[in-house]
Amino acid sequence: MYRCLRCGGTYDSNELTRTLQYRGEYQGTAAYETERSCPACGYDVEYCGEWSDDGYDYDELL
Ligand SMILES: [Zn+2]
């Protein structure tokens, strides 16, 4: 799960606002990085472990 650094809300990875940031070209291919932010206030979030043992692997696939 992720925790907002401003409002302290905790969210599952699929609840976060995602923004695709262009990072320039890398070896001839456009490179993008997904930034996650708080759906409530839009501030940065930090990863703070999974809710439970079953986890969510798909959040790294985007
Ligand atoms: Zn927030």
N, CA, C, O and the ligand as a Tripos MOL2 file, in Angstrom:
@<TRIPOS>MOLECULE
protein
  249   247    63     0     0
PROTEIN
NO_CHARGES

@<TRIPOS>ATOM
      1 N           0.8440   -1.1940    0.0000 N.3       1 MET1
      2 CA          0.0000    0.0000    0.0000 C.3       1 MET1
      3 C           0.8750    1.2380    0.0000 C.2       1 MET1
      4 O           2.0820    1.1710    0.2370 O.2       1 MET1
      5 N           0.2460    2.3660   -0.2700 N.am      2 TYR2
      6 CA          0.9760    3.6280   -0.3340 C.3       2 TYR2
      7 C           0.3650    4.6180    0.6520 C.2       2 TYR2
      8 O          -0.8350    4.5910    0.9260 O.2       2 TYR2
      9 N           1.2170    5.4860    1.1730 N.am      3 ARG3
     10 CA          0.7500    6.4880    2.1210 C.3       3 ARG3
     11 C           1.1120    7.8740    1.5970 C.2       3 ARG3
     12 O           2.2360    8.1220    1.1590 O.2       3 ARG3
     13 N           0.1420    8.7530    1.6550 N.am      4 CYS4
     14 CA          0.3590   10.1270    1.2080 C.3       4 CYS4
     15 C           1.2420   10.8730    2.2030 C.2       4 CYS4
     16 O           1.0410   10.7900    3.4150 O.2       4 CYS4
     17 N           2.2280   11.6050    1.6700 N.am      5 LEU5
     18 CA          3.1520   12.3370    2.5250 C.3       5 LEU5
     19 C           2.5400   13.6360    3.0530 C.2       5 LEU5
     20 O           3.1090   14.2640    3.9460 O.2       5 LEU5
     21 N           1.4190   14.0340    2.5260 N.am      6 ARG6
     22 CA          0.7920   15.2630    2.9870 C.3       6 ARG6
     23 C          -0.3970   14.9850    3.9040 C.2       6 ARG6
     24 O          -0.4260   15.4360    5.0500 O.2       6 ARG6
     25 N          -1.3870   14.2310    3.3860 N.am      7 CYS7
     26 CA         -2.6130   14.0460    4.1700 C.3       7 CYS7
     27 C          -2.5920   12.7580    4.9860 C.2       7 CYS7
     28 O          -3.4460   12.5530    5.8490 O.2       7 CYS7
     29 N          -1.6060   11.8790    4.7110 N.am      8 GLY8
     30 CA         -1.4690   10.6600    5.5000 C.3       8 GLY8
     31 C          -2.4350    9.5590    5.1240 C.2       8 GLY8
     32 O          -2.4610    8.5110    5.7700 O.2       8 GLY8
     33 N          -3.2250    9.7750    4.0960 N.am      9 GLY9
     34 CA         -4.1550    8.7440    3.6510 C.3       9 GLY9
     35 C          -3.4060    7.5410    3.1060 C.2       9 GLY9
     36 O          -2.3220    7.6820    2.5410 O.2       9 GLY9
     37 N          -3.9760    6.3660    3.2730 N.am     10 THR10
     38 CA         -3.3510    5.1630    2.7400 C.3      10 THR10
     39 C          -4.2170    4.5990    1.6270 C.2      10 THR10
     40 O          -5.4440    4.5730    1.7250 O.2      10 THR10
     41 N          -3.5670    4.1560    0.5790 N.am     11 TYR11
     42 CA         -4.2770    3.7230   -0.6140 C.3      11 TYR11
     43 C          -3.6420    2.4770   -1.1960 C.2      11 TYR11
     44 O          -2.4390    2.2450   -1.0710 O.2      11 TYR11
     45 N          -4.4650    1.7000   -1.8210 N.am     12 ASP12
     46 CA         -3.9740    0.5890   -2.5990 C.3      12 ASP12
     47 C          -3.3670    1.1600   -3.8820 C.2      12 ASP12
     48 O          -3.6970    2.2740   -4.2920 O.2      12 ASP12
     49 N          -2.4860    0.3960   -4.5060 N.am     13 SER13
     50 CA         -1.7980    0.9280   -5.6790 C.3      13 SER13
     51 C          -2.7530    1.2960   -6.8020 C.2      13 SER13
     52 O          -2.5020    2.2430   -7.5460 O.2      13 SER13
     53 N          -3.8520    0.5500   -6.9320 N.am     14 ASN14
     54 CA         -4.7810    0.8380   -8.0270 C.3      14 ASN14
     55 C          -5.7320    1.9930   -7.7180 C.2      14 ASN14
     56 O          -6.5710    2.3410   -8.5490 O.2      14 ASN14
     57 N          -5.6090    2.5820   -6.5460 N.am     15 GLU15
     58 CA         -6.4170    3.7490   -6.2070 C.3      15 GLU15
     59 C          -5.6850    5.0520   -6.4790 C.2      15 GLU15
     60 O          -6.2940    6.1210   -6.4950 O.2      15 GLU15
     61 N          -4.3950    4.9640   -6.6910 N.am     16 LEU16
     62 CA         -3.5910    6.1680   -6.8460 C.3      16 LEU16
     63 C          -3.8070    6.8230   -8.1940 C.2      16 LEU16
     64 O          -4.1560    6.1640   -9.1740 O.2      16 LEU16
     65 N          -3.5970    8.1200   -8.2290 N.am     17 THR17
     66 CA         -3.5820    8.8350   -9.4910 C.3      17 THR17
     67 C          -2.2480    8.5640  -10.1700 C.2      17 THR17
     68 O          -1.1880    8.7290   -9.5660 O.2      17 THR17
     69 N          -2.3080    8.1510  -11.4190 N.am     18 ARG18
     70 CA         -1.0690    7.8560  -12.1430 C.3      18 ARG18
     71 C          -0.8650    8.8610  -13.2520 C.2      18 ARG18
     72 O          -1.7920    9.2000  -13.9880 O.2      18 ARG18
     73 N           0.3420    9.3240  -13.3590 N.am     19 THR19
     74 CA          0.7050   10.2470  -14.4210 C.3      19 THR19
     75 C           1.9360    9.7150  -15.1270 C.2      19 THR19
     76 O           2.9460    9.3980  -14.4990 O.2      19 THR19
     77 N           1.8340    9.6230  -16.4410 N.am     20 LEU20
     78 CA          2.9610    9.1330  -17.2160 C.3      20 LEU20
     79 C           3.8600   10.3100  -17.5760 C.2      20 LEU20
     80 O           3.4400   11.2320  -18.2750 O.2      20 LEU20
     81 N           5.0910   10.2690  -17.0960 N.am     21 GLN21
     82 CA          6.0350   11.3600  -17.3230 C.3      21 GLN21
     83 C           7.0490   10.9700  -18.3890 C.2      21 GLN21
     84 O           7.6850    9.9190  -18.3150 O.2      21 GLN21
     85 N           7.1810   11.8300  -19.3670 N.am     22 TYR22
     86 CA          8.1710   11.5930  -20.4130 C.3      22 TYR22
     87 C           9.5700   11.8760  -19.8700 C.2      22 TYR22
     88 O           9.8150   12.9370  -19.2970 O.2      22 TYR22
     89 N          10.4710   10.9380  -20.0510 N.am     23 ARG23
     90 CA         11.8280   11.0870  -19.5040 C.3      23 ARG23
     91 C          12.8880   11.1930  -20.5770 C.2      23 ARG23
     92 O          14.0720   10.9840  -20.3120 O.2      23 ARG23
     93 N          12.4650   11.5180  -21.7900 N.am     24 GLY24
     94 CA         13.4330   11.6080  -22.8710 C.3      24 GLY24
     95 C          13.6430   10.2590  -23.5300 C.2      24 GLY24
     96 O          12.9410    9.2890  -23.2430 O.2      24 GLY24
     97 N          14.6140   10.2190  -24.4100 N.am     25 GLU25
     98 CA         14.8620    8.9710  -25.1140 C.3      25 GLU25
     99 C          15.9670    8.1820  -24.4420 C.2      25 GLU25
    100 O          16.9410    8.7320  -23.9290 O.2      25 GLU25
    101 N          15.7800    6.8900  -24.4660 N.am     26 TYR26
    102 CA         16.7950    5.9970  -23.9230 C.3      26 TYR26
    103 C          17.0620    4.9160  -24.9460 C.2      26 TYR26
    104 O          16.1950    4.0890  -25.2270 O.2      26 TYR26
    105 N          18.2580    4.9200  -25.5020 N.am     27 GLN27
    106 CA         18.6550    3.9550  -26.5330 C.3      27 GLN27
    107 C          17.6560    3.9500  -27.6910 C.2      27 GLN27
    108 O          17.2600    2.8910  -28.1790 O.2      27 GLN27
    109 N          17.2580    5.1420  -28.1200 N.am     28 GLY28
    110 CA         16.3950    5.2760  -29.2850 C.3      28 GLY28
    111 C          14.9240    5.0520  -29.0370 C.2      28 GLY28
    112 O          14.1230    5.1120  -29.9700 O.2      28 GLY28
    113 N          14.5540    4.7980  -27.8060 N.am     29 THR29
    114 CA         13.1550    4.5570  -27.4740 C.3      29 THR29
    115 C          12.6910    5.5890  -26.4590 C.2      29 THR29
    116 O          13.4080    5.9190  -25.5150 O.2      29 THR29
    117 N          11.4940    6.0850  -26.6680 N.am     30 ALA30
    118 CA         10.9440    7.0310  -25.7090 C.3      30 ALA30
    119 C          10.7900    6.3620  -24.3520 C.2      30 ALA30
    120 O          10.2450    5.2640  -24.2450 O.2      30 ALA30
    121 N          11.2690    7.0270  -23.3330 N.am     31 ALA31
    122 CA         11.2260    6.4500  -21.9910 C.3      31 ALA31
    123 C          10.2020    7.1980  -21.1450 C.2      31 ALA31
    124 O          10.1870    8.4280  -21.0880 O.2      31 ALA31
    125 N           9.3660    6.4330  -20.5060 N.am     32 TYR32
    126 CA          8.3420    7.0190  -19.6470 C.3      32 TYR32
    127 C           8.4670    6.4490  -18.2440 C.2      32 TYR32
    128 O           8.9100    5.3190  -18.0410 O.2      32 TYR32
    129 N           8.0680    7.2530  -17.3040 N.am     33 GLU33
    130 CA          8.0650    6.7930  -15.9200 C.3      33 GLU33
    131 C           6.6990    7.1240  -15.3290 C.2      33 GLU33
    132 O           6.1870    8.2310  -15.4920 O.2      33 GLU33
    133 N           6.1300    6.1650  -14.6540 N.am     34 THR34
    134 CA          4.8310    6.3950  -14.0410 C.3      34 THR34
    135 C           5.0040    7.0020  -12.6590 C.2      34 THR34
    136 O           5.6670    6.4350  -11.7900 O.2      34 THR34
    137 N           4.4030    8.1510  -12.4760 N.am     35 GLU35
    138 CA          4.4300    8.7620  -11.1550 C.3      35 GLU35
    139 C           3.0790    8.5360  -10.4940 C.2      35 GLU35
    140 O           2.0310    8.7020  -11.1180 O.2      35 GLU35
    141 N           3.1190    8.1600   -9.2400 N.am     36 ARG36
    142 CA          1.8860    7.9330   -8.4900 C.3      36 ARG36
    143 C           1.6900    9.0730   -7.5170 C.2      36 ARG36
    144 O           2.6410    9.5700   -6.9140 O.2      36 ARG36
    145 N           0.4600    9.4710   -7.3760 N.am     37 SER37
    146 CA          0.1680   10.5390   -6.4300 C.3      37 SER37
    147 C          -1.1490   10.2690   -5.7270 C.2      37 SER37
    148 O          -1.9540    9.4460   -6.1630 O.2      37 SER37
    149 N          -1.3470   10.9800   -4.6340 N.am     38 CYS38
    150 CA         -2.5250   10.8020   -3.7990 C.3      38 CYS38
    151 C          -3.7990   11.1830   -4.5610 C.2      38 CYS38
    152 O          -3.8610   12.2690   -5.1380 O.2      38 CYS38
    153 N          -4.8160   10.3130   -4.5740 N.am     39 PRO39
    154 CA         -6.0620   10.6360   -5.2630 C.3      39 PRO39
    155 C          -6.8670   11.7210   -4.5560 C.2      39 PRO39
    156 O          -7.7520   12.3320   -5.1540 O.2      39 PRO39
    157 N          -6.5620   11.9570   -3.2940 N.am     40 ALA40
    158 CA         -7.3120   12.9600   -2.5340 C.3      40 ALA40
    159 C          -6.7160   14.3490   -2.6890 C.2      40 ALA40
    160 O          -7.4520   15.3080   -2.9230 O.2      40 ALA40
    161 N          -5.4000   14.4800   -2.5650 N.am     41 CYS41
    162 CA         -4.7980   15.8100   -2.5980 C.3      41 CYS41
    163 C          -3.7450   15.9720   -3.6820 C.2      41 CYS41
    164 O          -3.2580   17.0790   -3.9100 O.2      41 CYS41
    165 N          -3.3890   14.8840   -4.3520 N.am     42 GLY42
    166 CA         -2.4460   14.9870   -5.4570 C.3      42 GLY42
    167 C          -0.9900   15.0550   -5.0510 C.2      42 GLY42
    168 O          -0.1270   15.2650   -5.9030 O.2      42 GLY42
    169 N          -0.6950   14.8850   -3.7870 N.am     43 TYR43
    170 CA          0.6800   14.9690   -3.3260 C.3      43 TYR43
    171 C           1.3840   13.6250   -3.5130 C.2      43 TYR43
    172 O           0.7680   12.6210   -3.8690 O.2      43 TYR43
    173 N           2.7030   13.6410   -3.2590 N.am     44 ASP44
    174 CA          3.4870   12.4190   -3.4090 C.3      44 ASP44
    175 C           3.0870   11.3620   -2.3800 C.2      44 ASP44
    176 O           2.6690   11.6710   -1.2640 O.2      44 ASP44
    177 N           3.2300   10.1210   -2.7940 N.am     45 VAL45
    178 CA          2.9780    9.0090   -1.8820 C.3      45 VAL45
    179 C           4.2470    8.1860   -1.7330 C.2      45 VAL45
    180 O           5.1140    8.2000   -2.6070 O.2      45 VAL45
    181 N           4.3460    7.4850   -0.6420 N.am     46 GLU46
    182 CA          5.4720    6.5750   -0.4530 C.3      46 GLU46
    183 C           4.9460    5.1630   -0.2770 C.2      46 GLU46
    184 O           3.8920    4.9360    0.3160 O.2      46 GLU46
    185 N           5.7140    4.2220   -0.8110 N.am     47 TYR47
    186 CA          5.3510    2.8240   -0.6780 C.3      47 TYR47
    187 C           5.6610    2.3650    0.7380 C.2      47 TYR47
    188 O           6.7480    2.6190    1.2570 O.2      47 TYR47
    189 N           4.7160    1.6970    1.3540 N.am     48 CYS48
    190 CA          4.9570    1.2650    2.7330 C.3      48 CYS48
    191 C           4.4850   -0.1670    2.9630 C.2      48 CYS48
    192 O           3.9130   -0.4900    4.0040 O.2      48 CYS48
    193 N           4.7340   -1.0020    1.9840 N.am     49 GLY49
    194 CA          4.4540   -2.4270    2.1630 C.3      49 GLY49
    195 C           3.0660   -2.8270    1.6940 C.2      49 GLY49
    196 O           2.2310   -1.9790    1.3800 O.2      49 GLY49
    197 N           2.8380   -4.0990    1.6520 N.am     50 GLU50
    198 CA          1.5650   -4.6180    1.1890 C.3      50 GLU50
    199 C           0.5560   -4.6830    2.3270 C.2      50 GLU50
    200 O           0.9120   -4.7370    3.5040 O.2      50 GLU50
    201 N          -0.6990   -4.6760    1.9390 N.am     51 TRP51
    202 CA         -1.7620   -4.8010    2.9280 C.3      51 TRP51
    203 C          -1.7010   -6.1630    3.6110 C.2      51 TRP51
    204 O          -1.8870   -6.2890    4.8220 O.2      51 TRP51
    205 N          -1.4350   -7.1720    2.7960 N.am     52 SER52
    206 CA         -1.4610   -8.5370    3.3090 C.3      52 SER52
    207 C          -0.5200   -9.3860    2.4820 C.2      52 SER52
    208 O           0.1490   -8.8860    1.5780 O.2      52 SER52
    209 N          -0.4710  -10.6680    2.7910 N.am     53 ASP53
    210 CA          0.4960  -11.5400    2.1480 C.3      53 ASP53
    211 C           0.2100  -11.7950    0.6680 C.2      53 ASP53
    212 O           1.1260  -12.1080   -0.0920 O.2      53 ASP53
    213 N          -1.0380  -11.6660    0.2590 N.am     54 ASP54
    214 CA         -1.3240  -11.9980   -1.1380 C.3      54 ASP54
    215 C          -0.7880  -10.9410   -2.1040 C.2      54 ASP54
    216 O          -0.4500  -11.2690   -3.2410 O.2      54 ASP54
    217 N          -0.7030   -9.6860   -1.6750 N.am     55 GLY55
    218 CA         -0.0040   -8.6700   -2.4500 C.3      55 GLY55
    219 C          -0.6330   -8.3400   -3.7790 C.2      55 GLY55
    220 O          -1.6300   -8.9340   -4.1880 O.2      55 GLY55
    221 N          -0.0330   -7.3880   -4.4340 N.am     56 TYR56
    222 CA         -0.4860   -6.9930   -5.7560 C.3      56 TYR56
    223 C           0.7300   -6.8630   -6.6470 C.2      56 TYR56
    224 O           1.5280   -5.9380   -6.4920 O.2      56 TYR56
    225 N           0.8690   -7.7700   -7.5610 N.am     57 ASP57
    226 CA          2.0200   -7.7260   -8.4440 C.3      57 ASP57
    227 C           1.7810   -6.8540   -9.6590 C.2      57 ASP57
    228 O           2.7310   -6.3520  -10.2580 O.2      57 ASP57
    229 N           0.5330   -6.6700  -10.0260 N.am     58 TYR58
    230 CA          0.2430   -5.9870  -11.2720 C.3      58 TYR58
    231 C           0.5330   -4.4920  -11.2380 C.2      58 TYR58
    232 O           0.5460   -3.8440  -12.2850 O.2      58 TYR58
    233 N           0.7630   -3.9370  -10.0590 N.am     59 ASP59
    234 CA          0.9860   -2.4900  -10.0060 C.3      59 ASP59
    235 C           2.2940   -2.0750  -10.6610 C.2      59 ASP59
    236 O           2.4960   -0.8920  -10.9360 O.2      59 ASP59
    237 N           3.1840   -3.0260  -10.9150 N.am     60 GLU60
    238 CA          4.4460   -2.6800  -11.5740 C.3      60 GLU60
    239 C           4.3770   -2.8740  -13.0740 C.2      60 GLU60
    240 O           5.3620   -2.6370  -13.7730 O.2      60 GLU60
    241 N           3.2410   -3.2960  -13.5770 N.am     61 LEU61
    242 CA          3.1380   -3.6390  -14.9890 C.3      61 LEU61
    243 C           2.8300   -2.4530  -15.8720 C.2      61 LEU61
    244 O           3.0820   -2.5060  -17.0760 O.2      61 LEU61
    245 N           2.3050   -1.4050  -15.3260 N.am     62 LEU62
    246 CA          1.9190   -0.2650  -16.1490 C.3      62 LEU62
    247 C           3.1520    0.4290  -16.6950 C.2      62 LEU62
    248 O           3.0340    1.4200  -17.4160 O.2      62 LEU62
    249 ZN         -3.0620   13.1220    0.1700 Zn       63 ZN63
@<TRIPOS>BOND
     1     1     2 1
     2     2     3 1
     3     3     4 2
     4     3     5 am
     5     5     6 1
     6     6     7 1
     7     7     8 2
     8     7     9 am
     9     9    10 1
    10    10    11 1
    11    11    12 2
    12    11    13 am
    13    13    14 1
    14    14    15 1
    15    15    16 2
    16    15    17 am
    17    17    18 1
    18    18    19 1
    19    19    20 2
    20    19    21 am
    21    21    22 1
    22    22    23 1
    23    23    24 2
    24    23    25 am
    25    25    26 1
    26    26    27 1
    27    27    28 2
    28    27    29 am
    29    29    30 1
    30    30    31 1
    31    31    32 2
    32    31    33 am
    33    33    34 1
    34    34    35 1
    35    35    36 2
    36    35    37 am
    37    37    38 1
    38    38    39 1
    39    39    40 2
    40    39    41 am
    41    41    42 1
    42    42    43 1
    43    43    44 2
    44    43    45 am
    45    45    46 1
    46    46    47 1
    47    47    48 2
    48    47    49 am
    49    49    50 1
    50    50    51 1
    51    51    52 2
    52    51    53 am
    53    53    54 1
    54    54    55 1
    55    55    56 2
    56    55    57 am
    57    57    58 1
    58    58    59 1
    59    59    60 2
    60    59    61 am
    61    61    62 1
    62    62    63 1
    63    63    64 2
    64    63    65 am
    65    65    66 1
    66    66    67 1
    67    67    68 2
    68    67    69 am
    69    69    70 1
    70    70    71 1
    71    71    72 2
    72    71    73 am
    73    73    74 1
    74    74    75 1
    75    75    76 2
    76    75    77 am
    77    77    78 1
    78    78    79 1
    79    79    80 2
    80    79    81 am
    81    81    82 1
    82    82    83 1
    83    83    84 2
    84    83    85 am
    85    85    86 1
    86    86    87 1
    87    87    88 2
    88    87    89 am
    89    89    90 1
    90    90    91 1
    91    91    92 2
    92    91    93 am
    93    93    94 1
    94    94    95 1
    95    95    96 2
    96    95    97 am
    97    97    98 1
    98    98    99 1
    99    99   100 2
   100    99   101 am
   101   101   102 1
   102   102   103 1
   103   103   104 2
   104   103   105 am
   105   105   106 1
   106   106   107 1
   107   107   108 2
   108   107   109 am
   109   109   110 1
   110   110   111 1
   111   111   112 2
   112   111   113 am
   113   113   114 1
   114   114   115 1
   115   115   116 2
   116   115   117 am
   117   117   118 1
   118   118   119 1
   119   119   120 2
   120   119   121 am
   121   121   122 1
   122   122   123 1
   123   123   124 2
   124   123   125 am
   125   125   126 1
   126   126   127 1
   127   127   128 2
   128   127   129 am
   129   129   130 1
   130   130   131 1
   131   131   132 2
   132   131   133 am
   133   133   134 1
   134   134   135 1
   135   135   136 2
   136   135   137 am
   137   137   138 1
   138   138   139 1
   139   139   140 2
   140   139   141 am
   141   141   142 1
   142   142   143 1
   143   143   144 2
   144   143   145 am
   145   145   146 1
   146   146   147 1
   147   147   148 2
   148   147   149 am
   149   149   150 1
   150   150   151 1
   151   151   152 2
   152   151   153 am
   153   153   154 1
   154   154   155 1
   155   155   156 2
   156   155   157 am
   157   157   158 1
   158   158   159 1
   159   159   160 2
   160   159   161 am
   161   161   162 1
   162   162   163 1
   163   163   164 2
   164   163   165 am
   165   165   166 1
   166   166   167 1
   167   167   168 2
   168   167   169 am
   169   169   170 1
   170   170   171 1
   171   171   172 2
   172   171   173 am
   173   173   174 1
   174   174   175 1
   175   175   176 2
   176   175   177 am
   177   177   178 1
   178   178   179 1
   179   179   180 2
   180   179   181 am
   181   181   182 1
   182   182   183 1
   183   183   184 2
   184   183   185 am
   185   185   186 1
   186   186   187 1
   187   187   188 2
   188   187   189 am
   189   189   190 1
   190   190   191 1
   191   191   192 2
   192   191   193 am
   193   193   194 1
   194   194   195 1
   195   195   196 2
   196   195   197 am
   197   197   198 1
   198   198   199 1
   199   199   200 2
   200   199   201 am
   201   201   202 1
   202   202   203 1
   203   203   204 2
   204   203   205 am
   205   205   206 1
   206   206   207 1
   207   207   208 2
   208   207   209 am
   209   209   210 1
   210   210   211 1
   211   211   212 2
   212   211   213 am
   213   213   214 1
   214   214   215 1
   215   215   216 2
   216   215   217 am
   217   217   218 1
   218   218   219 1
   219   219   220 2
   220   219   221 am
   221   221   222 1
   222   222   223 1
   223   223   224 2
   224   223   225 am
   225   225   226 1
   226   226   227 1
   227   227   228 2
   228   227   229 am
   229   229   230 1
   230   230   231 1
   231   231   232 2
   232   231   233 am
   233   233   234 1
   234   234   235 1
   235   235   236 2
   236   235   237 am
   237   237   238 1
   238   238   239 1
   239   239   240 2
   240   239   241 am
   241   241   242 1
   242   242   243 1
   243   243   244 2
   244   243   245 am
   245   245   246 1
   246   246   247 1
   247   247   248 2
@<TRIPOS>SUBSTRUCTURE
     1 MET1         2 RESIDUE 1 A MET
     2 TYR2         6 RESIDUE 1 A TYR
     3 ARG3        10 RESIDUE 1 A ARG
     4 CYS4        14 RESIDUE 1 A CYS
     5 LEU5        18 RESIDUE 1 A LEU
     6 ARG6        22 RESIDUE 1 A ARG
     7 CYS7        26 RESIDUE 1 A CYS
     8 GLY8        30 RESIDUE 1 A GLY
     9 GLY9        34 RESIDUE 1 A GLY
    10 THR10       38 RESIDUE 1 A THR
    11 TYR11       42 RESIDUE 1 A TYR
    12 ASP12       46 RESIDUE 1 A ASP
    13 SER13       50 RESIDUE 1 A SER
    14 ASN14       54 RESIDUE 1 A ASN
    15 GLU15       58 RESIDUE 1 A GLU
    16 LEU16       62 RESIDUE 1 A LEU
    17 THR17       66 RESIDUE 1 A THR
    18 ARG18       70 RESIDUE 1 A ARG
    19 THR19       74 RESIDUE 1 A THR
    20 LEU20       78 RESIDUE 1 A LEU
    21 GLN21       82 RESIDUE 1 A GLN
    22 TYR22       86 RESIDUE 1 A TYR
    23 ARG23       90 RESIDUE 1 A ARG
    24 GLY24       94 RESIDUE 1 A GLY
    25 GLU25       98 RESIDUE 1 A GLU
    26 TYR26      102 RESIDUE 1 A TYR
    27 GLN27      106 RESIDUE 1 A GLN
    28 GLY28      110 RESIDUE 1 A GLY
    29 THR29      114 RESIDUE 1 A THR
    30 ALA30      118 RESIDUE 1 A ALA
    31 ALA31      122 RESIDUE 1 A ALA
    32 TYR32      126 RESIDUE 1 A TYR
    33 GLU33      130 RESIDUE 1 A GLU
    34 THR34      134 RESIDUE 1 A THR
    35 GLU35      138 RESIDUE 1 A GLU
    36 ARG36      142 RESIDUE 1 A ARG
    37 SER37      146 RESIDUE 1 A SER
    38 CYS38      150 RESIDUE 1 A CYS
    39 PRO39      154 RESIDUE 1 A PRO
    40 ALA40      158 RESIDUE 1 A ALA
    41 CYS41      162 RESIDUE 1 A CYS
    42 GLY42      166 RESIDUE 1 A GLY
    43 TYR43      170 RESIDUE 1 A TYR
    44 ASP44      174 RESIDUE 1 A ASP
    45 VAL45      178 RESIDUE 1 A VAL
    46 GLU46      182 RESIDUE 1 A GLU
    47 TYR47      186 RESIDUE 1 A TYR
    48 CYS48      190 RESIDUE 1 A CYS
    49 GLY49      194 RESIDUE 1 A GLY
    50 GLU50      198 RESIDUE 1 A GLU
    51 TRP51      202 RESIDUE 1 A TRP
    52 SER52      206 RESIDUE 1 A SER
    53 ASP53      210 RESIDUE 1 A ASP
    54 ASP54      214 RESIDUE 1 A ASP
    55 GLY55      218 RESIDUE 1 A GLY
    56 TYR56      222 RESIDUE 1 A TYR
    57 ASP57      226 RESIDUE 1 A ASP
    58 TYR58      230 RESIDUE 1 A TYR
    59 ASP59      234 RESIDUE 1 A ASP
    60 GLU60      238 RESIDUE 1 A GLU
    61 LEU61      242 RESIDUE 1 A LEU
    62 LEU62      246 RESIDUE 1 A LEU
    63 ZN63       249 GROUP 0 **** ****
